[in-house]
Amino acid sequence: MRRHTATVLAATLLATGLTPVLLTAPASAAVAGHYDDFDGDGHRDLAYRGPGDVDRTGGTVTVVYGTAGGGLDTARPQLIHQDSAGVPGAGEDDDMFGESLASADLDKDGYADLVVGNPTEHIGSAEYRGTVTVVWGSRSGLSGGTNIGPASLAAGHFGRDVATGDFTGDGSPDLAVIGGEEAWLYRGPFTKAGGTGSVSRIDKKGAGWYSHGLVAGKVDGDGRTDLVVLGTQYDTGDTPRHRVWFLKGSSSGLTSGPSKTFTSAPWTATTGDFDDDGDGDIAVGLPDQSGGRGAVTVWRGTSTGPSGSTTFTQATSGVSGTPEADDNFGHSLSAADTNGDGHADLAVGVPQEDVEGNADQGGVHLFRGGPGGLTGARSSWIAQTVLGPADAYASFGGSVRLRDLTADGRADLAVGAQDRGTVLRGTSTVPTTAAALPLPEFGGGFLD
């Protein structure tokens, strides 16, 4: 999940009359093996925000497909936008198509589908009403799309963030969406005609809670996907309380669990089993902490939900560098096993780190999991120089994503800088900076 702010958003709440696109169902009837395998070939694909230009001012998503030979086919990227055939809507100057991204096999046809948020889309006279579009997977890749309509109170920057998972454990992926500063659960299954299961509000009614971010993952080891909501709560007058809120997946939907309060806004989060105990841990990025020096707090998972935490900064023993104002340590996070040892590792972006006199050059800390979880002693520093000569204002680490793109059992590290992205291949130690793979048509954050 990418960085979000917590400003109050207002919008006119109007419904639309968009007509969904009907597509022929693929022959496959099995749920996709990977939630990001859009063409059903058994290999993970990579989606991220693409560049804006005069032809696509409303936002673009770039998709690079995995190959049987291992790795990504960067020579043939697919660009998806609202002027693509079959995708509802039209690109407009102030649209943000691709501001949020998630994926899952929503219609259970064997092909993963791409969920695209466009929170500033205007619909008729409803300014910034927002849309969420499902672009459907198929044997030939992503094509066509259907809009998921907001509930009556969910309009107003609908699609500010999105997350997928089988929260109910019934075998059908579900979709969580932020709209109207509240979180909503759309139960599966979904259809290309726009059908969904029941829709319900997640947020704590009357509790002064404003949602701005979502992360899905398996925390308590029961097999169901759980949800973490990032938000701000005004429950003691006008003073905001920055919190993350854990919701346990259950057969009836999502069950409210504990929340954790921070002194600065939680702007990103991810989940991973860093100690390999069968329960997922929640890592929360706090880039504004301590005057922008930043911090990452790991809320440890247990069989009953998250409990107890450890906080890491650049002052933690073993961590490279020195905390400085406006470094933004924890601006981006992602978790997966990079070295194949069975423990999830954590990538932490520090995009405003000054390096050897280069302002805001940036970099990434990789914390390797192991017995007892993450430690500074098992951390490594990956500098922007993997892309070439050191460059000021590169903001390397502005976005990160760890996933096994080469099917070798080790997660590869995708890193976004200000205007370019790259993939570093996972190894038995840390992702290698040798033969870094440049990403085509790169414009921003990665699929969750």
Phi, psi and chi 1 to 4 in degrees:
 res  aa     phi    psi   chi1   chi2   chi3   chi4
   1 MET       -  137.5 -173.8 -160.9   68.3      -
   2 ARG   -89.4  176.2   67.9 -158.8   51.1   75.5
   3 ARG   -67.7  139.2  175.5  173.7  176.6  160.4
   4 HIS  -133.9  158.6  -65.2  -86.6      -      -
   5 THR  -106.8  172.6   58.1      -      -      -
   6 ALA  -119.9   31.7      -      -      -      -
   7 THR   -73.3  150.3   54.6      -      -      -
   8 VAL   -75.0  129.1  176.3      -      -      -
   9 LEU  -112.1  140.1  -53.6  172.9      -      -
  10 ALA  -124.3  145.1      -      -      -      -
  11 ALA  -158.8  153.6      -      -      -      -
  12 THR   -74.6  134.2  -56.4      -      -      -
  13 LEU  -100.9   96.2  -52.2 -179.4      -      -
  14 LEU  -126.2  145.6  -66.9  177.6      -      -
  15 ALA   -82.1  166.6      -      -      -      -
  16 THR  -121.6  169.6   74.4      -      -      -
  17 GLY  -114.9   32.0      -      -      -      -
  18 LEU   -63.8  139.3  -71.6  175.0      -      -
  19 THR  -100.6  124.0  -58.9      -      -      -
  20 PRO   -70.4  156.9   25.1  -32.6      -      -
  21 VAL   -90.9  130.3  175.0      -      -      -
  22 LEU   -96.1  129.2  -60.2  179.4      -      -
  23 LEU  -120.4  154.7  -56.9  176.9      -      -
  24 THR   -71.0  132.0  -58.0      -      -      -
  25 ALA   -70.6  137.3      -      -      -      -
  26 PRO   -65.6  165.3  -19.2   31.6      -      -
  27 ALA   -72.3  -28.7      -      -      -      -
  28 SER   -66.9  147.9  174.3      -      -      -
  29 ALA  -126.8    6.2      -      -      -      -
  30 ALA   -97.5  145.6      -      -      -      -
  31 VAL   -64.5  140.0  174.7      -      -      -
  32 ALA   -56.1  138.0      -      -      -      -
  33 GLY   -67.4  -31.7      -      -      -      -
  34 HIS  -120.1  137.1  -63.1  -60.1      -      -
  35 TYR   -69.6   -9.2   73.2   93.5      -      -
  36 ASP  -121.6   27.7   48.2    3.6      -      -
  37 ASP  -102.4   91.0  178.8    8.7      -      -
  38 PHE   -76.2  -25.0  -56.6  119.8      -      -
  39 ASP  -105.8    7.3   56.2    4.4      -      -
  40 GLY    66.2   24.8      -      -      -      -
  41 ASP   -93.4    4.6   65.2   -4.7      -      -
  42 GLY    90.0    1.1      -      -      -      -
  43 HIS  -118.3  138.4  -55.5  -76.2      -      -
  44 ARG   -65.7  144.3  -68.9 -176.1 -178.7  -85.6
  45 ASP  -113.4  164.6  -51.8  -47.4      -      -
  46 LEU  -124.5  127.3 -178.1   62.8      -      -
  47 ALA  -121.3  143.6      -      -      -      -
  48 TYR  -158.2  165.8   45.8   86.6      -      -
  49 ARG   -66.1  134.1  -70.9 -159.7  -59.4  -83.1
  50 GLY   -93.3 -179.7      -      -      -      -
  51 PRO   -77.2  155.9   30.0  -34.8      -      -
  52 GLY   -97.5  143.9      -      -      -      -
  53 ASP  -150.7 -174.5   57.7   32.1      -      -
  54 VAL   -64.0  -23.3  -65.4      -      -      -
  55 ASP   -91.6  -16.0  -63.4  -39.0      -      -
  56 ARG  -138.7   57.9  -65.0 -175.7  -61.8  -86.1
  57 THR   -70.9  -17.0   56.4      -      -      -
  58 GLY   -89.2    3.2      -      -      -      -
  59 GLY   112.7  145.7      -      -      -      -
  60 THR  -139.0  146.4  -56.7      -      -      -
  61 VAL  -115.6  130.6  178.5      -      -      -
  62 THR  -100.5  134.7  -58.8      -      -      -
  63 VAL  -121.9  126.7 -179.7      -      -      -
  64 VAL  -115.4  124.5 -177.4      -      -      -
  65 TYR   -90.1  144.9  -71.1   89.6      -      -
  66 GLY   -75.1  160.8      -      -      -      -
  67 THR  -127.3  160.5   66.7      -      -      -
  68 ALA   -66.1  -26.6      -      -      -      -
  69 GLY   -76.9   -4.1      -      -      -      -
  70 GLY    92.6  126.7      -      -      -      -
  71 GLY   101.5 -172.7      -      -      -      -
  72 LEU  -108.2  144.9  -60.7  170.7      -      -
  73 ASP   -89.3   82.7 -177.6    5.1      -      -
  74 THR   -74.7  -10.3   57.4      -      -      -
  75 ALA   -77.7  -16.7      -      -      -      -
  76 ARG  -132.3   65.0  -73.7  177.9  -73.8  -86.4
  77 PRO   -70.9  151.7   29.4  -36.0      -      -
  78 GLN  -106.7  131.1 -179.7 -176.4    9.1      -
  79 LEU  -105.8  126.1  -58.7 -178.4      -      -
  80 ILE  -119.6  129.9  -60.6  171.9      -      -
  81 HIS  -151.9 -179.6   44.0   86.5      -      -
  82 GLN   -76.0   -5.1  -74.5 -172.4  -65.2      -
  83 ASP  -100.6    6.1  -64.2  -44.6      -      -
  84 SER   -72.1  147.2  -62.7      -      -      -
  85 ALA   -56.1  128.8      -      -      -      -
  86 GLY    83.5   -6.8      -      -      -      -
  87 VAL   -89.3  125.4  175.2      -      -      -
  88 PRO   -64.0  152.8  -19.1   31.0      -      -
  89 GLY    90.2 -172.4      -      -      -      -
  90 ALA  -145.6  140.4      -      -      -      -
  91 GLY   -66.3  130.0      -      -      -      -
  92 GLU  -130.3  158.4  -60.5  163.7  -39.8      -
  93 ASP   -54.1  -40.4  -75.1  -14.6      -      -
  94 ASP  -102.7   16.7   57.3   -8.5      -      -
  95 ASP   -71.1  161.5  -75.8   -8.3      -      -
  96 MET  -134.9   50.5  -61.0  172.5   67.0      -
  97 PHE   -62.6  117.6 -175.1   82.0      -      -
  98 GLY   100.9    3.5      -      -      -      -
  99 GLU   -59.9  -33.8  171.1   66.6    9.9      -
 100 SER  -129.5  144.6   59.3      -      -      -
 101 LEU  -139.8  140.5  -63.6  170.2      -      -
 102 ALA  -151.1  172.5      -      -      -      -
 103 SER  -155.3  155.5   60.1      -      -      -
 104 ALA  -178.1  162.6      -      -      -      -
 105 ASP   -83.2   79.9 -174.5    0.1      -      -
 106 LEU   -67.6  -32.0  -65.7  178.1      -      -
 107 ASP  -101.7    6.8   58.4   -6.9      -      -
 108 LYS    55.7   45.9  -58.7  171.4   64.2  175.0
 109 ASP  -108.5    7.1   64.8   -6.2      -      -
 110 GLY    96.6   -3.4      -      -      -      -
 111 TYR  -124.8  128.5  -54.8  108.5      -      -
 112 ALA   -66.5  148.4      -      -      -      -
 113 ASP  -115.5  151.6  -49.6  -56.4      -      -
 114 LEU  -102.6  127.6 -179.2   65.9      -      -
 115 VAL  -102.8  123.0 -177.3      -      -      -
 116 VAL  -121.3  121.3 -176.3      -      -      -
 117 GLY   -92.2  139.1      -      -      -      -
 118 ASN  -133.4   78.6 -177.2    2.2      -      -
 119 PRO   -72.0  -10.7   24.4  -33.9      -      -
 120 THR  -109.7   14.4   59.8      -      -      -
 121 GLU   -62.9  133.4  174.2   86.8  -47.6      -
 122 HIS   -91.5  135.6  -59.0  -42.3      -      -
 123 ILE  -124.0  107.4  -57.1  -65.3      -      -
 124 GLY    60.1 -127.0      -      -      -      -
 125 SER   -89.6    1.3   61.5      -      -      -
 126 ALA   -88.6   98.5      -      -      -      -
 127 GLU   -74.9  139.0  -64.7 -174.8  -11.3      -
 128 TYR    55.3   33.5  -53.0  112.7      -      -
 129 ARG   -68.4  -37.3  170.8 -131.1 -169.5 -125.1
 130 GLY    85.0  152.4      -      -      -      -
 131 THR  -139.0  157.0   57.9      -      -      -
 132 VAL  -125.2  123.2  170.3      -      -      -
 133 THR  -116.2  131.3  -57.8      -      -      -
 134 VAL   -96.1  118.7  179.0      -      -      -
 135 VAL   -97.8  123.3 -175.1      -      -      -
 136 TRP   -86.2  136.5  -59.1  101.8      -      -
 137 GLY   -75.5  157.3      -      -      -      -
 138 SER  -160.5  175.5   72.0      -      -      -
 139 ARG   -59.6  -29.4 -175.7  169.8  -60.6  171.5
 140 SER   -97.5    7.8   57.8      -      -      -
 141 GLY   107.8 -163.3      -      -      -      -
 142 LEU   -76.5  136.3  -68.0  164.9      -      -
 143 SER  -162.4  148.6   63.4      -      -      -
 144 GLY    64.9  171.3      -      -      -      -
 145 GLY  -166.2  162.2      -      -      -      -
 146 THR  -137.9  134.8  -56.6      -      -      -
 147 ASN   -83.1  138.3  -83.8   -9.1      -      -
 148 ILE   -94.1  117.2  -58.2  -64.3      -      -
 149 GLY   -75.5  142.7      -      -      -      -
 150 PRO   -76.3  148.9   28.6  -34.2      -      -
 151 ALA   -63.2  166.3      -      -      -      -
 152 SER   -58.5  -31.6   60.7      -      -      -
 153 LEU  -103.6    4.9  -63.0  177.4      -      -
 154 ALA   -92.2  -11.2      -      -      -      -
 155 ALA   -70.9  160.3      -      -      -      -
 156 GLY   102.3   89.6      -      -      -      -
 157 HIS    59.0   37.5  -65.1  -95.7      -      -
 158 PHE   -61.7  128.4 -175.1   66.3      -      -
 159 GLY    96.5   12.5      -      -      -      -
 160 ARG   -56.2  -37.0 -175.6  179.0 -175.3 -176.3
 161 ASP  -148.2  155.3 -154.9    5.6      -      -
 162 VAL  -140.3  151.3  -69.5      -      -      -
 163 ALA  -152.5  148.7      -      -      -      -
 164 THR  -125.0  156.3   60.1      -      -      -
 165 GLY   168.3  161.9      -      -      -      -
 166 ASP   -88.7   80.8 -175.0    2.9      -      -
 167 PHE   -69.3  -27.2  -57.1  115.0      -      -
 168 THR   -94.6  -11.8   61.1      -      -      -
 169 GLY    71.8   22.0      -      -      -      -
 170 ASP   -97.1    5.6   63.2   -2.1      -      -
 171 GLY    91.0   -5.4      -      -      -      -
 172 SER  -109.8  122.5  -65.9      -      -      -
 173 PRO   -60.5  143.7  -23.0   33.9      -      -
 174 ASP  -113.2  169.6  -50.5  -56.6      -      -
 175 LEU  -131.3  128.1  172.8   64.2      -      -
 176 ALA  -106.0  136.5      -      -      -      -
 177 VAL  -136.5  142.1 -176.9      -      -      -
 178 ILE   -97.8  130.6  -70.8  179.6      -      -
 179 GLY  -156.5  140.7      -      -      -      -
 180 GLY    61.5   28.1      -      -      -      -
 181 GLU    63.0   21.6  -68.7 -157.2  -52.3      -
 182 GLU  -129.8  159.1  -63.1 -174.6  -36.2      -
 183 ALA  -100.4  142.6      -      -      -      -
 184 TRP  -131.7  144.1  -57.0   81.7      -      -
 185 LEU  -109.3  120.0  175.5   61.7      -      -
 186 TYR  -105.1  112.0  -73.4   68.6      -      -
 187 ARG   -80.1  146.2  -68.1  169.9  177.0   80.3
 188 GLY   -82.7  175.7      -      -      -      -
 189 PRO   -81.3  165.4   29.8  -34.9      -      -
 190 PHE  -110.2  155.3  -64.1   75.2      -      -
 191 THR  -126.5  158.1   70.4      -      -      -
 192 LYS   -69.1  -13.7  -68.4 -177.3  174.6   67.4
 193 ALA   -84.9    1.2      -      -      -      -
 194 GLY    99.3    3.4      -      -      -      -
 195 GLY   -76.4  146.7      -      -      -      -
 196 THR  -140.3  173.1   74.1      -      -      -
 197 GLY   -76.0 -163.0      -      -      -      -
 198 SER   -66.3  155.1   61.6      -      -      -
 199 VAL  -119.5  134.3 -179.0      -      -      -
 200 SER  -144.1  154.2   58.8      -      -      -
 201 ARG   -79.3  135.9 -175.5 -173.5   -9.4 -136.7
 202 ILE   -90.7  -38.4  -64.1  171.1      -      -
 203 ASP   -59.7  156.8  -79.9    5.2      -      -
 204 LYS   -72.9  105.1  -58.3  177.3  178.8 -179.5
 205 LYS   -63.2  130.9 -173.6  174.8 -178.9 -179.6
 206 GLY    73.5    9.8      -      -      -      -
 207 ALA   -98.8    6.0      -      -      -      -
 208 GLY    68.7   30.4      -      -      -      -
 209 TRP   -98.1  132.5  178.6  -86.0      -      -
 210 TYR  -123.4  117.0  -63.3   89.0      -      -
 211 SER   -87.3  141.9  -61.4      -      -      -
 212 HIS  -138.5   -2.4   59.3   81.3      -      -
 213 GLY  -157.3  155.3      -      -      -      -
 214 LEU  -135.6  145.6  -57.6  168.8      -      -
 215 VAL  -144.9  133.9   61.5      -      -      -
 216 ALA  -109.0  144.4      -      -      -      -
 217 GLY  -178.3  169.9      -      -      -      -
 218 LYS  -100.0  110.8  -64.5  179.8  178.5  178.8
 219 VAL  -103.2  -43.7  174.1      -      -      -
 220 ASP  -100.2    7.8   58.3    5.3      -      -
 221 GLY    75.2   13.5      -      -      -      -
 222 ASP   -93.0    2.2   67.8   -4.6      -      -
 223 GLY    94.1  -23.0      -      -      -      -
 224 ARG   -84.6  150.9  -63.8 -173.7 -178.3   93.3
 225 THR   -76.6  138.2  -53.1      -      -      -
 226 ASP  -106.7  167.0  -53.6  -54.7      -      -
 227 LEU  -129.3  138.5 -174.3   69.9      -      -
 228 VAL  -116.2  127.3  179.4      -      -      -
 229 VAL  -108.1  127.1 -179.2      -      -      -
 230 LEU   -94.7  133.7  -75.3   65.7      -      -
 231 GLY  -165.5 -175.5      -      -      -      -
 232 THR  -126.8  136.3  -57.6      -      -      -
 233 GLN  -121.3  131.7 -168.3  168.4   22.1      -
 234 TYR  -110.9   72.0  -66.3   83.8      -      -
 235 ASP  -104.2    1.7   59.5   -6.9      -      -
 236 THR  -133.7   58.4   54.4      -      -      -
 237 GLY    86.2 -139.8      -      -      -      -
 238 ASP   -93.3    2.7  -65.2  -30.0      -      -
 239 THR   -86.0  121.3  -57.6      -      -      -
 240 PRO   -76.2  143.9   28.5  -34.8      -      -
 241 ARG  -117.6  118.0  -57.3  179.1   70.9 -178.2
 242 HIS   -83.3  123.6  -54.1  -65.6      -      -
 243 ARG  -141.9  157.0  -73.9 -179.0  165.0  171.1
 244 VAL  -119.0  146.7  -63.1      -      -      -
 245 TRP  -128.8  125.5  173.6   29.3      -      -
 246 PHE   -93.4  131.1  171.3   75.3      -      -
 247 LEU  -123.5  125.1  -66.5  107.9      -      -
 248 LYS   -83.4  131.9  174.4 -177.5  170.0   61.1
 249 GLY   -65.4  141.8      -      -      -      -
 250 SER  -151.1  167.1   71.9      -      -      -
 251 SER   -62.7  -22.8   58.3      -      -      -
 252 SER   -96.6   -0.6   59.6      -      -      -
 253 GLY   134.2 -121.8      -      -      -      -
 254 LEU  -122.8  131.8  -69.9  162.9      -      -
 255 THR  -107.9  128.8  -58.2      -      -      -
 256 SER   -61.7  133.1  179.6      -      -      -
 257 GLY  -124.8 -156.7      -      -      -      -
 258 PRO   -72.3  158.6   26.3  -34.5      -      -
 259 SER  -121.2  160.2   61.4      -      -      -
 260 LYS  -129.1  134.7 -172.3  169.4 -177.6   61.6
 261 THR  -102.8  140.9  -56.9      -      -      -
 262 PHE  -126.4  160.5  -61.0   93.2      -      -
 263 THR   -83.9  -14.6   57.4      -      -      -
 264 SER  -132.6  166.4   63.5      -      -      -
 265 ALA   -68.2  130.9      -      -      -      -
 266 PRO   -76.7  114.1   27.8  -29.9      -      -
 267 TRP  -102.7  -11.8  -77.0   11.4      -      -
 268 THR  -159.7  161.4 -172.3      -      -      -
 269 ALA  -158.7  161.5      -      -      -      -
 270 THR  -154.9  166.3 -169.6      -      -      -
 271 THR  -125.5  148.1   63.2      -      -      -
 272 GLY  -171.2  149.5      -      -      -      -
 273 ASP   -89.7   86.2 -171.5   -1.8      -      -
 274 PHE   -73.2  -24.9  -56.6  121.1      -      -
 275 ASP  -106.3    3.7   53.5    6.5      -      -
 276 ASP    54.7   45.2 -166.6   27.1      -      -
 277 ASP  -102.1    5.3   65.7   -8.5      -      -
 278 GLY    93.0   -6.9      -      -      -      -
 279 ASP  -117.5  131.5  -58.7  -47.4      -      -
 280 GLY   -75.7  143.7      -      -      -      -
 281 ASP  -102.4  153.6  -51.5  -58.6      -      -
 282 ILE  -110.5  117.1  -57.3  166.0      -      -
 283 ALA   -99.2  130.1      -      -      -      -
 284 VAL  -119.1  124.8 -178.1      -      -      -
 285 GLY   -87.9  129.6      -      -      -      -
 286 LEU  -126.8   68.3  -54.8  160.5      -      -
 287 PRO   -66.3  -19.9   24.1  -34.1      -      -
 288 ASP   -86.1   -7.5  -78.8  -15.8      -      -
 289 GLN   -58.3  141.2 -170.2  105.4  -35.1      -
 290 SER    53.8   55.0  -56.0      -      -      -
 291 GLY    66.3   30.4      -      -      -      -
 292 GLY    85.6    4.6      -      -      -      -
 293 ARG   -65.7  -37.1  -69.5  168.4  176.2   81.5
 294 GLY    90.8  161.9      -      -      -      -
 295 ALA  -160.5  160.2      -      -      -      -
 296 VAL  -129.4  124.1  173.0      -      -      -
 297 THR  -106.6  129.2  -68.0      -      -      -
 298 VAL  -102.1  113.9  177.0      -      -      -
 299 TRP   -92.5  108.5 -160.2   10.8      -      -
 300 ARG   -73.7  136.0  -67.8 -174.1  -65.0  -84.3
 301 GLY   -82.1  147.7      -      -      -      -
 302 THR  -138.3  176.5   73.3      -      -      -
 303 SER   -67.0  -14.7   60.0      -      -      -
 304 THR  -110.6    9.6   57.6      -      -      -
 305 GLY   114.9 -179.4      -      -      -      -
 306 PRO   -70.9  142.9   25.8  -33.6      -      -
 307 SER  -160.4  127.8  177.1      -      -      -
 308 GLY    79.2  150.5      -      -      -      -
 309 SER  -150.4  160.8   63.9      -      -      -
 310 THR  -133.5  138.2  -57.3      -      -      -
 311 THR  -113.6  136.8  -64.3      -      -      -
 312 PHE  -117.6  140.4  -61.7   90.9      -      -
 313 THR  -137.9 -179.1   70.9      -      -      -
 314 GLN   -74.9   -3.3  -73.1 -176.3  -65.3      -
 315 ALA   -93.4   -5.5      -      -      -      -
 316 THR   -64.7  136.7  -60.4      -      -      -
 317 SER   -54.7  129.9  177.5      -      -      -
 318 GLY    93.4  -13.5      -      -      -      -
 319 VAL   -87.1  130.5  177.0      -      -      -
 320 SER   -66.8  147.6  175.4      -      -      -
 321 GLY    92.6  179.9      -      -      -      -
 322 THR  -131.3  132.5  -57.9      -      -      -
 323 PRO   -65.8  129.6   21.1  -30.4      -      -
 324 GLU  -133.2  153.2  -61.5  166.3  -40.3      -
 325 ALA   -56.2  135.8      -      -      -      -
 326 ASP    68.4   21.5  -59.8  -40.3      -      -
 327 ASP   -67.3  -36.6  -81.6  -10.1      -      -
 328 ASN    65.6   42.5  -71.7  158.8      -      -
 329 PHE   -58.7  124.8  176.0   88.1      -      -
 330 GLY    95.6   10.5      -      -      -      -
 331 HIS   -61.4  -35.7  177.3  -84.2      -      -
 332 SER  -136.0  148.1   58.1      -      -      -
 333 LEU  -141.7  148.8  -60.5  175.6      -      -
 334 SER  -158.0  150.0 -172.7      -      -      -
 335 ALA  -132.6  137.6      -      -      -      -
 336 ALA  -177.5  170.8      -      -      -      -
 337 ASP   -87.5  106.1 -178.2    4.6      -      -
 338 THR   -84.8  -21.1   64.3      -      -      -
 339 ASN  -117.7    5.4   57.8    2.3      -      -
 340 GLY    74.2   22.7      -      -      -      -
 341 ASP   -94.7    3.1   68.1   -8.6      -      -
 342 GLY    91.4   -5.8      -      -      -      -
 343 HIS  -107.0  134.4  -60.9   82.6      -      -
 344 ALA   -68.1  144.5      -      -      -      -
 345 ASP  -112.0  163.6  -52.0  -49.1      -      -
 346 LEU  -126.0  123.9  179.7   68.4      -      -
 347 ALA   -96.5  131.2      -      -      -      -
 348 VAL  -124.5  116.6  179.0      -      -      -
 349 GLY   -83.0  138.9      -      -      -      -
 350 VAL  -129.8   71.9 -164.7      -      -      -
 351 PRO   -70.3  -20.3   24.7  -34.6      -      -
 352 GLN  -104.0   18.9  -89.9   64.1   62.6      -
 353 GLU   -67.3  129.8  174.8   83.4    0.7      -
 354 ASP   -85.2  130.3  -63.5  -15.8      -      -
 355 VAL  -126.0  116.4 -178.5      -      -      -
 356 GLU    48.8   46.5  -63.1  179.1   -7.1      -
 357 GLY    86.7   -4.5      -      -      -      -
 358 ASN   -94.2  109.4  -67.5  -59.7      -      -
 359 ALA   -65.8  135.8      -      -      -      -
 360 ASP    53.3   35.2  -63.0   -9.8      -      -
 361 GLN   -67.6  -42.4  177.8 -180.0  -50.6      -
 362 GLY    86.4  173.6      -      -      -      -
 363 GLY   178.1 -178.7      -      -      -      -
 364 VAL  -133.5  130.8  176.4      -      -      -
 365 HIS   -94.1  132.8  -70.5  -78.3      -      -
 366 LEU  -111.2  115.9 -178.2   73.1      -      -
 367 PHE   -97.9  120.6  -69.5   79.9      -      -
 368 ARG   -89.6  134.1  -66.3 -172.6  -59.0  -78.7
 369 GLY   -72.4  165.9      -      -      -      -
 370 GLY   175.4 -173.1      -      -      -      -
 371 PRO   -53.6  128.9  -25.4   34.6      -      -
 372 GLY    85.2   -6.1      -      -      -      -
 373 GLY    97.8 -152.7      -      -      -      -
 374 LEU   -80.2  146.5  -56.0  176.3      -      -
 375 THR  -142.0  155.3   69.0      -      -      -
 376 GLY   -64.6  -29.7      -      -      -      -
 377 ALA   -65.0  -24.5      -      -      -      -
 378 ARG  -104.1   38.8  -71.8 -164.9  -63.7  -95.8
 379 SER  -114.0  152.6   67.0      -      -      -
 380 SER  -134.5  152.6  -57.5      -      -      -
 381 TRP  -107.8  128.6  172.4 -112.0      -      -
 382 ILE  -116.5  115.8  -59.3  172.4      -      -
 383 ALA   -92.0  163.5      -      -      -      -
 384 GLN   -62.8  -19.2  177.7  -97.6  -25.3      -
 385 THR   -63.9   -9.6   49.6      -      -      -
 386 VAL   -63.1  -19.6  -59.4      -      -      -
 387 LEU   -93.1   -2.7  -62.4 -178.0      -      -
 388 GLY   133.3 -159.8      -      -      -      -
 389 PRO   -57.3  147.7  -22.3   32.4      -      -
 390 ALA   -56.3  140.0      -      -      -      -
 391 ASP  -139.2  123.5 -173.7   11.4      -      -
 392 ALA   -67.7  148.5      -      -      -      -
 393 TYR    61.5   25.4  -54.5  106.1      -      -
 394 ALA   -74.5  -27.9      -      -      -      -
 395 SER    54.9   41.3  -61.9      -      -      -
 396 PHE   -62.9  128.2 -174.2   71.4      -      -
 397 GLY    98.9    7.7      -      -      -      -
 398 GLY   -60.7  -27.5      -      -      -      -
 399 SER  -146.0  147.9   53.5      -      -      -
 400 VAL  -141.8  153.5  -66.8      -      -      -
 401 ARG  -153.5  130.1 -174.4  173.3 -171.3 -100.9
 402 LEU  -109.9  116.0  -72.9  172.1      -      -
 403 ARG  -154.5  152.4  -68.4  -63.9 -176.2  -87.9
 404 ASP   -80.3   95.1 -176.2    6.3      -      -
 405 LEU   -89.0  -10.5  -59.2  172.0      -      -
 406 THR  -111.2    1.9   54.9      -      -      -
 407 ALA    57.8   35.9      -      -      -      -
 408 ASP  -107.9   10.5   64.4   -4.3      -      -
 409 GLY    84.6    4.4      -      -      -      -
 410 ARG  -129.2  130.2  -63.6 -174.5  -72.9  -98.5
 411 ALA   -69.8  140.4      -      -      -      -
 412 ASP   -97.6  151.5  -51.5  -64.3      -      -
 413 LEU  -105.0  114.7  172.8   61.3      -      -
 414 ALA   -96.3  130.9      -      -      -      -
 415 VAL  -127.3  133.5 -175.2      -      -      -
 416 GLY  -105.3  136.7      -      -      -      -
 417 ALA  -109.7 -167.5      -      -      -      -
 418 GLN   -59.5  -43.7 -172.0  174.9   57.7      -
 419 ASP  -134.8   16.1   58.0   -3.2      -      -
 420 ARG  -157.8  157.2   51.8 -176.0  170.6  168.7
 421 GLY  -129.5  160.4      -      -      -      -
 422 THR  -150.0  157.5 -169.6      -      -      -
 423 VAL  -120.0  129.1  175.3      -      -      -
 424 LEU  -108.1  126.8  -49.6 -180.0      -      -
 425 ARG   -75.0  138.0 -173.5  159.8 -174.5  163.6
 426 GLY   -68.8  147.0      -      -      -      -
 427 THR  -133.9 -174.7   72.6      -      -      -
 428 SER   -72.7   -9.1   60.0      -      -      -
 429 THR  -115.8  -86.8   53.4      -      -      -
 430 VAL  -130.0  159.6  -63.2      -      -      -
 431 PRO   -53.4  134.8  -28.3   37.2      -      -
 432 THR   -83.6  142.0  178.8      -      -      -
 433 THR   -88.2   -3.3   57.9      -      -      -
 434 ALA   -77.8  141.2      -      -      -      -
 435 ALA    54.0   45.1      -      -      -      -
 436 ALA   -59.9  139.3      -      -      -      -
 437 LEU   -98.7  112.0  179.1   67.7      -      -
 438 PRO   -68.5  143.7  -15.7   29.5      -      -
 439 LEU   -98.3  133.3  -68.6  172.5      -      -
 440 PRO   -79.4  154.7   31.1  -35.4      -      -
 441 GLU    49.1   50.4  -59.7  -74.7   -9.7      -
 442 PHE   -92.6  136.2 -174.6   82.2      -      -
 443 GLY  -138.8   -8.6      -      -      -      -
 444 GLY   173.5 -147.4      -      -      -      -
 445 GLY   -67.7  157.0      -      -      -      -
 446 PHE   -90.3  159.1  -62.5  101.7      -      -
 447 LEU   -53.0  139.4  169.3   73.9      -      -
 448 ASP   -61.5      -  -74.5  -10.8      -      -
